[in-house]
Amino acid sequence: MGCCMCGGNTLSQTINYEERRAGKLYSFIEVPALVCESCGDITFSAKTMKRMDEVIKERKKPDKYEQVPVFSMAA
C-alpha cells in the first residue's frame, strides 16, 4: 500500500504511539501500523483505531505508569 501523504512505500510495523486527548496523555505500546519509509507517516487500521478508542473510553487499567518530565520553552 502506498503512503497517502507522499506516495512512498509503507511497511507493516509494531510501534509505540502517544496521543493527547482532553489534556491527558495516553501511551500505547506494540501497536500494529503502516509506516511510510519515505516520510514516516503512520496509518492505523480502522480496527486498531477502534480498539485504542475503546481502551480510553472504558478507562481500562493501564499495564504500567511512567513519569514524564515537562519543560516550558517560554521566554
C-alpha positions, 0 to 999 in steps of 0.5 A: 500500500502506498503512503497517502501523504507522499506516495512512498512505500509503507511497511507493516510495523509494531510501534509505540504511539502517544496521543493527547486527548482532553489534556491527558496523555495516553501511551500505547505500546506494540501497536500494529501500523503502516509506516511510510519509509519515505516520510514516516507517516503512520496509518492505523487500521480502522480496527486498531483505531477502534480498539485504542478508542475503546481502551480510553473510553472504558478507562481500562487499567493501564499495564504500567505508569511512567513519569514524564518530565515537562519543560516550558520553552517560554521566554 
